[in-house]
Amino acid sequence: MSKSQKAGLTKEQVQQIRKQLRELNDEPESLSARIGRIISYPPTPTGNVKRYRFGIALMLLAVFLMLLVIVLPDDDRRWIFAGFAFLMVAVAAWQIDLAKKR
């Protein structure tokens, strides 16, 4: 068997089968299942899943830092956390964008 003739389904075939199975499901999708699906996989079928999850995790950490800024004492050091959170949002958006393009 050569490299071009591997046994099994191609990545595109697996994605098509999963899409058809999701459409066959008679029950409406729950909110937690919908959130889990959005967080787990990039919107494009050819996306990089690990990079996408990393971007989502960075985004959640940035939101946590933004909330932390609210409870910190009001001095100059507080804005260091705000700046870092803003930088993390930018890096997370960049990672999510790269994951979609692959």
N, C-alpha and C positions, 0 to 999 in steps of 0.2 A: 504494500500500500504506500503510495507516495504522499508527500506533504499536502498536496492539494486535495487528496481523497481521504480525509479523516472520517472515522466512524462516528456516527452521532449527528445531532442537529447543529446547525450553525447558530450563531448568536442571534441573528435576525429571526430565525425560525422560532427559537425559544421565546423571544420577546413577543412575536405575533401570537403564539399559543397562550402566553400569559394574558395578553390583551383580550383575546377571545374568551378565556375563562372568566376574567373579571366582568365582561359584558353578560355572560350567562348567569351570573349570580342574581337570583330573584330578590334577595333581601336588600333593602337600602343600606348603603355604607354608613357605619356609625361615625361620629365625629372623631373619636380616638383613632379609628382605622384610617380615616382620611388624613389626619395629621401625621400619623406614622408613615403612610405611603408618601406624602409630600416630603417629609424629612429624610426618608431612606433613599430615595432615588431621584436623580436629576430629571427635569421635565423632558429632555430629549432622550430617545432610546440609546443613543451612542455615547451618552455622557459618562464621565469618570466618577463613579460612585464614591470612592474614597475621598477624592478632592471635594466633592459636593458635601459630604458629611462633615469634613473638616471646616468648610466654610460656614455651614449651619452651626456647628459647635462654637466657632469664633463669634458668630453673630449673637448667640445666646450668652456667651461670656461677656460680650460688650454691653448687652442689655443689663446684665447683673452689675457691671461696673458703673453704669449710668445710675442705677438705683442706689448703689453704694455712695455715690457722690452726694445724694440727697441727705444722707444721715451723717456725713463727715462734718467736722467743725468748719465754720466759715472762715477760712484763711487762704493764703496763696497756695498751699500744698494741695488743696482740694481740686484746683484746676489742672493739676498734673494728671489726676485720675480721669477727669473729663476729657483731656486731650488724648490720653491713651485709649480711652473708650472710643473716641471718634476715629483714631487711627485703626483700631481693631475693626470697626464697621467698614472702613475703606478696604482693608485687607480681606475681610470676609466676603465683601461684594466682588472683589477681584477673583478670589478663589472660586466662588460660585459661578462667575462668568466663564472662567477657564474650564471648569468642569462641564459646562454645557457645550463648549466648542470641541473639545477633545480632538 
